[in-house]
Amino acid sequence: MTTPLARLGIPPLRLDWPRLLPFLRWRNRVNRQSLRDDLMAGLTGALVALPQGVAFATIAGMPPEYGLYAGMIPAIIAALFGSSWHLVSGPTTAASIVLFSVLSPHAEPGSAQYVSLALTLTFLVGIIQLVMGLARMGTLVNFISHSVVTGFTAGAAILIATNQVKHFFGLEIARGSSFSDTWSALFSQLDQVQPGVTAVAMLTLVLGIAVKQFLPKWPYMIVAMLGGSAAAAALSAWQGMQLSTVGALPASLPPLSAPALDGESIRAVASGVVAVTLLALTEAVSIARALAARSGQHVDGNQEFIGQGMSNIAGAFFSGYVATGSFNRSGVNYAAGAKTPLAAMMAGFFLLLVVLLVAPWARFLPNAAMAGILFLVAWGLIDFKEIAHTVKTNRSEFAIMAATFAATLFLTLEEAIIIGVLMSLSLYLARTSKPQVHVRAPNPHNRKRKFTDAAHAPQCPQLRFVRIDGSLFFGATAHVREKLAAQDLAQPEQKHVAIIAHGINFIDMAGAEALASEAQRRCRTGGGLYLIGAKDRVREQLAENGALKAIGGANLFDSKTDAIAEIYRHLNRDVCRTCSARVFRECMPAQVEPASHPHPFIPAGVQP
């Protein structure tokens, strides 16, 4: 039956269902074996998430149960609408510490106002992530370099340990104290350190390290927490010393919540929204790509943006705070044999059940043991191997890493991220603004006369070959002009210049104008400018910007052989007769004939 739209010639609307419902792409991977694997991986992930959720919430300044809530509904939504088979979303160390940095100046951590601002921030982050995904802006996270992430993570690790100093040593240090103030307070109060508290914290730390090192299949965080709690109980029975504890967690499902969208709340969190968004997306996409490289999967960065955005929007209404890809949970999920995103969804469901059963027992978990766990987390975040590799191989990247690290310790975390990104962009622009401009010449020792560095081969006194590797954009034109001018100064008789353009990928208006100006100048002095091997897109850009007319379409060649054969016919024969270089096959004495035209490719309107 013909529809009214068809009769009007309007094609039927076709919805991209796999993009709207990405779980349709992997549903065919689900079978009995994958379901069993995903079930076990999900259960393992839920057990790992329990101590981590409490630890991350402590870092974020949130009530402990919110760290668990953030690993439930957000993990399920992100798995449904993301593209990765193995990524598990939830609270993370970096996102937690950035959230604390953004919100602590505006409200008392753990208070109702603080939680309300956290929900607002989470909602706004989710909206931005969703919009970026729909706008296909997934490549933006590539501007946050690996050095920035390494430096920031190392700095965040030090801050995590710093924030737990008072619980690790049993000292009274004002909440929200800066990095320097906290460590100054520690050294000034060494005589007030409580040995019992420090012993429990140290035992928890050492036990966690030992289990992780010698029993890697065991859940080291849970074992360390149980050991620390047992030590605190023994100390209490022996000395009658009562250590402060985390307190019982509510054994309930995530309560419904709503972000505060009044002007005052939005203004309070606005300064950190962009930084939190960029950090969260960088974590999620980087982890997804790393696991995809191992599993052979293709990850759609834009779809991950959408999945992360929807998970945070949902989290804001289910008592969660900013969630993103969790490296620990995702790594455990992959190692446990997960086959599809069902594993991440099951981890969220199992965490719901685990909280209902285990949450009341948190009243036996001492803050000192939690401090030991967070010291362990902090140590694991510092990538010593990568830092050492960067120090040895790239000073510029190390400078970016060090600057980001220092900014993380002494400035706000959003400022640290912005500084790192700006430094990375500056380094990128500095590199791309200086494309390689090398003089080339035929190799006299090679039968096929392949080109080599002109410093090791004779050059034609009239024709210079220049290879440019890099894009010609507004930031690079000055460098290219300076290089060409320096070459002219060294070889003023080389009035003909052929640019080997294989390495030029892009030319903007400024670059096109620079080439046009160079061509016109050389024509006026009796020479010419030629392009060899220019890509089709580069030729189109030259034409679009009006430079092709100035250069002359006949001055563009597909190969060096064609270029040499044509340009040679128009060189000054008086110079050729006395030349001893003979760098081209055309330079044989019998072929030195009068030039057919002194200026063969002069564009219209240019006077020689």
PEDA-V824998 format. One record per pair of residues at least 24 apart in sequence whose ideal C-beta (glycine too) atoms are under 7 Angstrom apart, sorted by the first residue. I is the first residue (numbers start at 0). J is the second residue. D is the distance in Angstrom with one decimal. If there is no record, write none. Layout:
I | J | D
I | J | D
This chain:
21 | 80 | 5.9
21 | 81 | 7.0
21 | 82 | 5.8
21 | 302 | 5.7
22 | 79 | 5.4
22 | 340 | 6.9
25 | 84 | 6.7
25 | 339 | 5.3
25 | 340 | 6.5
28 | 338 | 6.5
28 | 339 | 5.1
29 | 339 | 5.7
29 | 341 | 6.5
33 | 338 | 3.9
33 | 339 | 5.8
36 | 336 | 4.5
36 | 337 | 6.5
36 | 338 | 5.0
37 | 337 | 5.6
37 | 338 | 5.8
37 | 339 | 5.8
37 | 341 | 4.4
37 | 342 | 3.9
37 | 345 | 6.0
38 | 345 | 6.1
39 | 335 | 6.2
39 | 336 | 6.7
40 | 332 | 5.3
40 | 335 | 3.8
40 | 336 | 5.6
40 | 337 | 3.8
40 | 342 | 4.1
41 | 342 | 4.9
41 | 345 | 2.8
41 | 346 | 4.3
41 | 349 | 5.5
42 | 349 | 5.4
43 | 331 | 6.0
43 | 335 | 4.5
44 | 87 | 6.0
44 | 328 | 5.4
44 | 331 | 5.8
44 | 332 | 5.2
44 | 342 | 7.0
44 | 346 | 3.5
45 | 346 | 5.1
45 | 349 | 3.5
45 | 350 | 4.4
45 | 353 | 5.3
46 | 218 | 5.8
46 | 221 | 6.8
47 | 218 | 6.2
47 | 327 | 6.7
47 | 328 | 6.1
47 | 331 | 5.2
48 | 89 | 6.3
48 | 328 | 5.9
48 | 346 | 6.7
48 | 350 | 5.3
49 | 353 | 5.8
49 | 357 | 6.5
50 | 220 | 4.1
50 | 221 | 5.7
50 | 224 | 5.5
50 | 372 | 6.6
51 | 220 | 6.7
51 | 327 | 6.3
52 | 90 | 6.2
53 | 245 | 6.6
53 | 361 | 6.9
54 | 369 | 6.6
54 | 372 | 5.6
54 | 373 | 5.6
54 | 376 | 6.2
55 | 90 | 4.0
55 | 91 | 6.6
55 | 92 | 6.3
55 | 95 | 4.6
56 | 90 | 6.7
57 | 369 | 6.2
57 | 373 | 6.9
58 | 92 | 6.3
58 | 95 | 4.1
58 | 96 | 5.5
58 | 99 | 6.5
58 | 159 | 5.8
58 | 162 | 6.9
58 | 373 | 6.9
59 | 90 | 7.0
59 | 95 | 3.7
59 | 98 | 4.9
59 | 99 | 5.2
59 | 320 | 6.2
60 | 99 | 4.5
60 | 102 | 6.8
60 | 103 | 6.0
60 | 108 | 2.9
60 | 109 | 6.1
60 | 113 | 6.4
61 | 109 | 6.9
61 | 114 | 6.6
61 | 117 | 6.2
61 | 320 | 5.8
62 | 109 | 5.8
63 | 245 | 5.6
63 | 248 | 5.7
63 | 361 | 6.7
64 | 248 | 4.7
64 | 249 | 5.6
65 | 318 | 6.2
65 | 319 | 7.0
65 | 320 | 5.8
66 | 90 | 5.1
67 | 350 | 6.5
67 | 354 | 5.3
68 | 253 | 4.2
68 | 317 | 6.5
68 | 318 | 4.5
68 | 319 | 4.9
69 | 314 | 6.0
69 | 319 | 3.8
69 | 320 | 5.3
69 | 322 | 5.0
70 | 347 | 6.8
70 | 350 | 5.6
71 | 253 | 5.7
71 | 347 | 4.9
71 | 350 | 5.3
71 | 351 | 5.6
72 | 253 | 6.2
72 | 313 | 5.4
72 | 314 | 6.2
72 | 317 | 4.2
72 | 319 | 6.3
72 | 347 | 6.8
73 | 310 | 4.0
73 | 311 | 6.6
73 | 313 | 6.2
73 | 314 | 4.2
73 | 319 | 5.2
73 | 322 | 3.8
74 | 343 | 5.6
74 | 346 | 6.0
74 | 347 | 3.9
75 | 344 | 4.8
75 | 347 | 4.2
76 | 309 | 5.3
76 | 310 | 4.2
76 | 313 | 4.6
77 | 306 | 4.7
77 | 307 | 6.0
77 | 310 | 3.8
78 | 340 | 3.9
78 | 343 | 3.8
78 | 344 | 4.7
79 | 344 | 7.0
80 | 305 | 5.7
80 | 306 | 4.0
80 | 309 | 4.9
81 | 302 | 6.2
81 | 303 | 5.2
81 | 306 | 3.0
82 | 298 | 5.5
82 | 299 | 4.2
82 | 302 | 4.0
82 | 303 | 5.8
83 | 287 | 3.9
83 | 290 | 6.7
83 | 291 | 6.4
83 | 298 | 5.4
83 | 303 | 6.6
84 | 294 | 6.4
84 | 296 | 5.6
84 | 339 | 5.8
84 | 340 | 5.9
85 | 290 | 4.5
85 | 294 | 6.6
85 | 329 | 5.8
85 | 332 | 5.4
85 | 333 | 4.5
85 | 337 | 5.6
86 | 283 | 6.6
86 | 286 | 6.0
86 | 287 | 4.5
86 | 290 | 6.8
86 | 324 | 5.0
86 | 329 | 5.2
86 | 343 | 6.9
87 | 325 | 5.5
87 | 328 | 4.1
87 | 329 | 4.8
87 | 332 | 5.0
87 | 343 | 4.5
87 | 346 | 6.0
88 | 283 | 7.0
88 | 307 | 6.8
88 | 310 | 5.4
88 | 322 | 4.9
88 | 323 | 6.2
88 | 324 | 5.8
88 | 325 | 6.6
89 | 322 | 5.3
89 | 325 | 4.7
89 | 328 | 5.9
90 | 320 | 6.7
90 | 322 | 6.0
91 | 282 | 6.1
91 | 323 | 5.6
91 | 325 | 5.2
92 | 155 | 6.4
92 | 159 | 6.4
92 | 376 | 6.3
92 | 380 | 6.1
93 | 152 | 6.3
93 | 155 | 5.4
93 | 278 | 5.9
93 | 282 | 6.4
94 | 275 | 6.8
94 | 278 | 6.4
94 | 279 | 5.6
94 | 321 | 4.8
94 | 323 | 5.3
96 | 155 | 4.9
96 | 158 | 5.9
96 | 159 | 6.3
96 | 412 | 6.5
97 | 271 | 6.9
97 | 274 | 6.4
97 | 275 | 5.4
97 | 278 | 5.9
97 | 412 | 4.6
97 | 413 | 6.8
98 | 275 | 6.7
98 | 320 | 6.2
98 | 321 | 5.6
100 | 411 | 5.4
100 | 412 | 4.2
100 | 413 | 7.0
101 | 268 | 6.3
101 | 270 | 6.9
101 | 271 | 3.2
101 | 275 | 6.7
101 | 413 | 6.5
102 | 268 | 7.0
103 | 175 | 5.2
105 | 267 | 4.4
108 | 174 | 6.5
115 | 259 | 4.8
115 | 264 | 6.9
116 | 264 | 6.0
116 | 267 | 5.8
116 | 268 | 5.7
117 | 320 | 4.5
118 | 256 | 5.6
118 | 258 | 4.3
118 | 315 | 4.9
119 | 258 | 4.3
119 | 259 | 5.1
119 | 260 | 6.7
119 | 264 | 4.8
119 | 265 | 6.7
119 | 268 | 5.5
120 | 268 | 4.2
120 | 271 | 6.9
120 | 272 | 6.6
120 | 275 | 6.6
120 | 321 | 6.6
121 | 258 | 7.0
121 | 311 | 5.2
121 | 314 | 5.5
121 | 315 | 4.5
121 | 319 | 6.7
121 | 320 | 5.3
121 | 321 | 5.0
122 | 258 | 3.9
122 | 312 | 6.2
122 | 315 | 3.8
123 | 268 | 6.6
123 | 272 | 5.1
124 | 272 | 6.1
124 | 275 | 5.3
124 | 276 | 5.0
124 | 279 | 6.4
124 | 311 | 5.3
124 | 321 | 5.7
125 | 308 | 4.9
125 | 309 | 7.0
125 | 311 | 3.1
125 | 312 | 3.7
125 | 315 | 6.5
126 | 308 | 6.9
126 | 312 | 6.7
127 | 272 | 6.6
127 | 276 | 4.9
128 | 276 | 6.1
128 | 280 | 6.3
128 | 304 | 5.4
128 | 307 | 4.9
128 | 308 | 3.3
128 | 311 | 6.4
129 | 305 | 6.0
129 | 308 | 3.0
129 | 309 | 6.2
129 | 312 | 6.8
131 | 304 | 5.1
132 | 301 | 5.1
132 | 302 | 6.9
132 | 304 | 3.0
132 | 305 | 3.6
132 | 308 | 5.8
133 | 305 | 6.6
135 | 301 | 4.9
137 | 300 | 3.0
137 | 301 | 4.1
137 | 304 | 5.6
138 | 300 | 6.9
140 | 277 | 7.0
140 | 280 | 5.1
140 | 281 | 4.7
140 | 284 | 5.2
142 | 420 | 6.1
142 | 423 | 6.7
142 | 424 | 6.4
143 | 277 | 6.2
143 | 281 | 4.8
143 | 420 | 5.7
144 | 399 | 6.7
144 | 423 | 4.2
146 | 389 | 6.4
146 | 396 | 4.4
146 | 399 | 4.6
146 | 400 | 4.3
147 | 399 | 6.3
147 | 403 | 5.1
147 | 419 | 3.4
147 | 420 | 6.3
147 | 423 | 5.7
148 | 281 | 6.4
149 | 382 | 5.6
149 | 385 | 5.4
149 | 386 | 6.6
149 | 400 | 5.5
150 | 399 | 6.9
150 | 400 | 3.8
150 | 401 | 6.6
150 | 403 | 3.4
150 | 404 | 4.1
150 | 419 | 6.4
151 | 403 | 5.2
151 | 407 | 5.5
151 | 415 | 6.0
151 | 416 | 6.3
151 | 419 | 6.3
152 | 380 | 5.3
153 | 381 | 4.8
153 | 386 | 7.0
153 | 404 | 5.4
154 | 403 | 6.9
154 | 404 | 4.5
154 | 407 | 2.7
154 | 408 | 5.3
154 | 415 | 6.7
155 | 380 | 6.7
155 | 407 | 6.1
156 | 377 | 4.1
156 | 380 | 3.8
156 | 381 | 5.0
157 | 408 | 6.2
158 | 407 | 6.8
158 | 408 | 6.8
159 | 373 | 5.6
159 | 376 | 6.5
159 | 377 | 4.3
160 | 374 | 5.4
160 | 377 | 4.3
163 | 370 | 4.1
163 | 373 | 4.8
163 | 374 | 6.4
166 | 366 | 4.5
166 | 367 | 5.9
166 | 369 | 6.8
166 | 370 | 3.8
167 | 197 | 6.6
167 | 200 | 4.5
167 | 367 | 6.8
167 | 370 | 4.2
167 | 371 | 6.9
167 | 374 | 6.6
168 | 192 | 4.6
168 | 193 | 6.9
168 | 196 | 6.7
168 | 197 | 5.4
169 | 193 | 3.1
169 | 196 | 3.4
169 | 197 | 6.6
178 | 408 | 4.9
178 | 409 | 6.6
195 | 234 | 5.4
195 | 238 | 6.7
195 | 240 | 5.1
196 | 242 | 6.2
196 | 367 | 4.7
199 | 227 | 5.6
199 | 230 | 5.0
199 | 231 | 5.1
199 | 234 | 6.7
199 | 242 | 6.5
199 | 365 | 5.9
199 | 367 | 4.2
199 | 368 | 5.9
200 | 367 | 4.3
200 | 368 | 6.8
200 | 370 | 4.9
200 | 371 | 4.2
201 | 371 | 6.8
202 | 226 | 6.4
202 | 227 | 6.2
202 | 230 | 5.0
203 | 227 | 3.4
203 | 368 | 4.4
203 | 371 | 3.1
203 | 372 | 6.2
204 | 371 | 4.0
204 | 374 | 5.2
204 | 375 | 5.6
207 | 371 | 6.9
207 | 372 | 6.5
207 | 375 | 4.4
208 | 375 | 6.6
220 | 372 | 6.0
223 | 371 | 6.8
223 | 372 | 5.9
223 | 375 | 7.0
224 | 364 | 6.1
224 | 368 | 5.9
224 | 372 | 6.3
227 | 365 | 6.4
227 | 367 | 6.9
227 | 368 | 2.7
227 | 371 | 5.9
228 | 363 | 5.2
228 | 364 | 5.6
228 | 365 | 6.5
228 | 368 | 5.9
231 | 365 | 4.2
231 | 367 | 6.9
231 | 368 | 6.6
242 | 365 | 4.2
242 | 367 | 5.7
243 | 365 | 6.8
243 | 366 | 5.0
244 | 362 | 5.7
244 | 363 | 6.5
244 | 364 | 5.8
244 | 365 | 5.2
244 | 366 | 6.5
245 | 361 | 5.1
245 | 364 | 4.6
245 | 366 | 6.4
245 | 369 | 6.1
246 | 361 | 6.5
246 | 362 | 5.7
247 | 359 | 5.0
247 | 361 | 5.7
247 | 362 | 4.0
248 | 358 | 3.7
248 | 361 | 4.6
249 | 358 | 6.4
250 | 354 | 6.6
250 | 355 | 5.2
250 | 358 | 4.4
250 | 359 | 5.6
252 | 351 | 6.3
253 | 317 | 4.4
253 | 318 | 4.6
253 | 319 | 6.9
254 | 318 | 5.3
255 | 316 | 6.4
255 | 317 | 6.8
256 | 315 | 7.0
256 | 316 | 6.0
256 | 317 | 6.8
256 | 318 | 4.6
257 | 316 | 6.3
258 | 315 | 4.7
270 | 413 | 6.6
271 | 413 | 4.8
274 | 412 | 6.8
274 | 413 | 3.2
274 | 416 | 4.8
274 | 417 | 6.6
275 | 321 | 5.9
277 | 416 | 6.4
278 | 416 | 6.0
279 | 307 | 6.5
279 | 321 | 6.1
279 | 323 | 3.8
280 | 304 | 6.2
280 | 307 | 6.4
282 | 323 | 4.7
282 | 324 | 5.2
283 | 307 | 5.1
283 | 323 | 4.8
283 | 324 | 3.5
286 | 324 | 4.2
286 | 326 | 5.4
286 | 329 | 5.2
287 | 324 | 6.2
290 | 329 | 6.2
290 | 333 | 5.3
395 | 426 | 5.5
399 | 423 | 5.8
399 | 426 | 6.6
428 | 474 | 6.0
431 | 469 | 6.3
431 | 470 | 6.6
431 | 474 | 6.9
431 | 475 | 6.6
432 | 474 | 4.0
432 | 475 | 4.9
432 | 478 | 6.1
433 | 475 | 6.9
433 | 478 | 4.8
434 | 467 | 5.7
434 | 468 | 5.8
434 | 469 | 2.4
434 | 470 | 7.0
434 | 475 | 5.4
434 | 478 | 7.0
434 | 479 | 6.6
435 | 468 | 4.1
435 | 469 | 6.2
436 | 465 | 6.2
436 | 467 | 5.5
436 | 479 | 5.9
436 | 482 | 3.9
437 | 466 | 5.0
438 | 463 | 6.2
438 | 464 | 6.9
438 | 465 | 5.8
438 | 486 | 6.2
439 | 464 | 4.5
439 | 466 | 5.1
439 | 499 | 6.4
440 | 464 | 6.4
440 | 582 | 6.1
441 | 582 | 5.2
441 | 583 | 6.8
457 | 580 | 4.3
457 | 582 | 5.6
458 | 580 | 6.6
458 | 582 | 6.6
459 | 580 | 6.1
459 | 582 | 5.2
459 | 583 | 6.9
460 | 492 | 5.3
460 | 493 | 6.8
460 | 574 | 6.1
460 | 578 | 5.9
460 | 580 | 6.7
461 | 492 | 6.3
461 | 493 | 6.1
461 | 494 | 6.7
461 | 495 | 5.8
461 | 570 | 4.9
461 | 571 | 6.2
461 | 574 | 5.7
462 | 493 | 6.5
462 | 495 | 4.4
462 | 497 | 6.6
462 | 566 | 6.1
462 | 570 | 6.6
463 | 490 | 6.4
463 | 493 | 4.1
463 | 496 | 5.1
464 | 497 | 5.1
464 | 499 | 6.1
465 | 496 | 6.0
465 | 498 | 5.3
465 | 499 | 6.9
466 | 499 | 4.2
466 | 502 | 6.7
467 | 498 | 5.8
467 | 500 | 6.6
467 | 502 | 6.2
467 | 503 | 5.7
468 | 502 | 3.5
469 | 502 | 6.6
470 | 503 | 6.6
470 | 504 | 5.4
470 | 505 | 4.0
471 | 503 | 6.1
471 | 506 | 4.6
471 | 510 | 3.0
471 | 513 | 6.9
472 | 505 | 6.6
472 | 507 | 4.5
472 | 509 | 6.6
472 | 510 | 5.6
473 | 507 | 6.0
473 | 509 | 3.8
475 | 510 | 7.0
476 | 509 | 5.1
476 | 510 | 5.6
476 | 513 | 4.2
479 | 513 | 6.6
480 | 513 | 6.2
483 | 517 | 6.7
494 | 521 | 6.0
494 | 524 | 5.4
494 | 525 | 5.6
494 | 526 | 2.8
495 | 526 | 4.6
495 | 527 | 5.2
495 | 566 | 6.2
496 | 521 | 6.5
496 | 528 | 5.6
497 | 529 | 4.3
497 | 531 | 5.7
497 | 562 | 5.6
497 | 566 | 6.7
498 | 529 | 6.9
498 | 530 | 5.3
498 | 531 | 6.8
499 | 531 | 5.2
499 | 532 | 6.3
500 | 530 | 4.9
500 | 531 | 6.2
500 | 532 | 5.5
500 | 533 | 4.1
500 | 537 | 6.5
501 | 532 | 4.5
503 | 533 | 6.8
503 | 537 | 5.6
504 | 534 | 6.9
506 | 537 | 5.5
506 | 540 | 4.6
506 | 541 | 6.4
508 | 544 | 5.0
511 | 540 | 6.4
511 | 541 | 5.5
511 | 544 | 3.6
511 | 546 | 3.7
512 | 544 | 7.0
512 | 546 | 6.6
514 | 546 | 5.5
514 | 550 | 6.2
515 | 546 | 4.0
515 | 549 | 3.6
515 | 550 | 6.2
518 | 549 | 5.4
518 | 550 | 4.4
519 | 549 | 5.7
519 | 605 | 5.4
522 | 598 | 6.8
522 | 601 | 5.1
522 | 605 | 4.6
522 | 607 | 6.3
523 | 605 | 6.8
523 | 606 | 6.6
523 | 607 | 6.6
525 | 597 | 6.9
525 | 598 | 6.8
525 | 607 | 5.9
527 | 554 | 6.4
527 | 600 | 5.5
528 | 554 | 6.6
529 | 554 | 4.6
529 | 556 | 6.5
529 | 562 | 5.9
529 | 566 | 6.4
530 | 554 | 6.7
530 | 555 | 5.0
531 | 556 | 5.0
531 | 558 | 6.9
531 | 559 | 5.6
531 | 562 | 4.9
532 | 557 | 6.6
532 | 558 | 6.9
548 | 602 | 6.1
549 | 602 | 5.5
550 | 602 | 6.9
551 | 600 | 4.6
551 | 602 | 4.6
553 | 600 | 5.1
554 | 600 | 4.8
568 | 594 | 6.7
568 | 595 | 5.7
569 | 594 | 5.4
569 | 595 | 6.8
569 | 596 | 6.1
569 | 597 | 6.9
569 | 599 | 4.4
570 | 594 | 6.6
